[in-house]
Amino acid sequence: MDDLPAPAALGATIRRYVSVDRRHLELLHGNMQRRRTGPVDRTAFLRELIADSERVDDQELAALLGHGSGWRERLVAAWMAGIGGHTRQRQRIGELLIESRQTYAGQGYCFALACFGTPADAQVLCDYLDQYLRRPDLYYDQHWAIGALLDIDTQLGSDYAERFTVPDVLWQQWTRDRSPEYLEAQKDQFAELRALVEEARQTDPAGTDQRTVRLPAGWVPIPEHDRAVFEAEVVTGVSADLKQSHPLAGRPLMAVAHCSQRDYVLFEVAEEPIRWALVELSWSGKPEPGIQPHWHFFASPETAAAGLREHMR
């Protein structure tokens, strides 16, 4: 914990990832499944969450999950860890789940473990259930934990949950609702939440198929709320520098993703045969003075993904 951000930086991290659109309220109890007005609205919410989950780094997540953080920070951080595959946070998430010192946050820990979906994550949930199903006086996150464990069993073809759910053992000793249908509903909630995330991950906000490009590690989608500013400052300037003979001259461009480690930006091209274009920019958002930007063109999702990987080397 020695490398956690200073208080001012932590405050900025909270504002960036937690306070935006009161995100914690949408994630609490999986509310976004019901509170969002429709699939388009829900997908937009999830796409921004996915973008932040890929942008956030381990130091920021450790800060949000650290000592002194509240349930809101920990709930959002756990969701981002799960969606973004930040498995380095597994140990901390497991510790916090077993401690169970804060209300609500445990929901996020269970979701993250279900997303990771490995035997190690199943074992964390087993340890939690083995401890807290023996406490009928405590109504914590046992429902979420059993649902996450059943979901992992479905993913892995395993039977970790069986020792808790067979008749007359810990689950039935802890809860009044002993119906198989209830357990199935708990499992299905996790499967649905993960499916909604994956559906949003593949959905193009503009209605085209640009998201069929699988972004490799190091590439971050540009969220919709940042795109307008990005395009105003970058796309217009770059397009103005294109000569009439350039393959992209006069063709609308839309910023899709940027490389978090190098100055590359991926654009969606409005017209075929070129569908994606990659250009190196400076951190100012414009080509370096006196240097003509070098473009790379791709006609298919496969070649685009390969090109993105190549430019990470």
Secondary structure, 3 states (H helix, E strand, C coil): CCCCCCHHHHHHHHHHHHHHHHHHHHHHHHCHHHHCCCHHHHHHHHHHHHHHHHHCCHHHHHHHCCCCCCHHHHHHHHHHHHHHCCHHHHHHHHHHHHHCCCCCHHHHHHHHHHHHCCHHHHHHHHHHHHHHCCCCCCCCCHHHHHHHHHHHHHHHCCCCCHHHHCCCCHHHHHCCCCCHHHHHHHHHHHHHHHHHHHHHHHCCCCCCCHHHCCCCCCEEECCHHHHHHHHHHHHHHHHHCCCCCCCCCCCCEEEEEEECCCCEEEEEECCCCCCEEEEECCCCCCCCCCCCCCEEEECCHHHHHHHHHHCCC
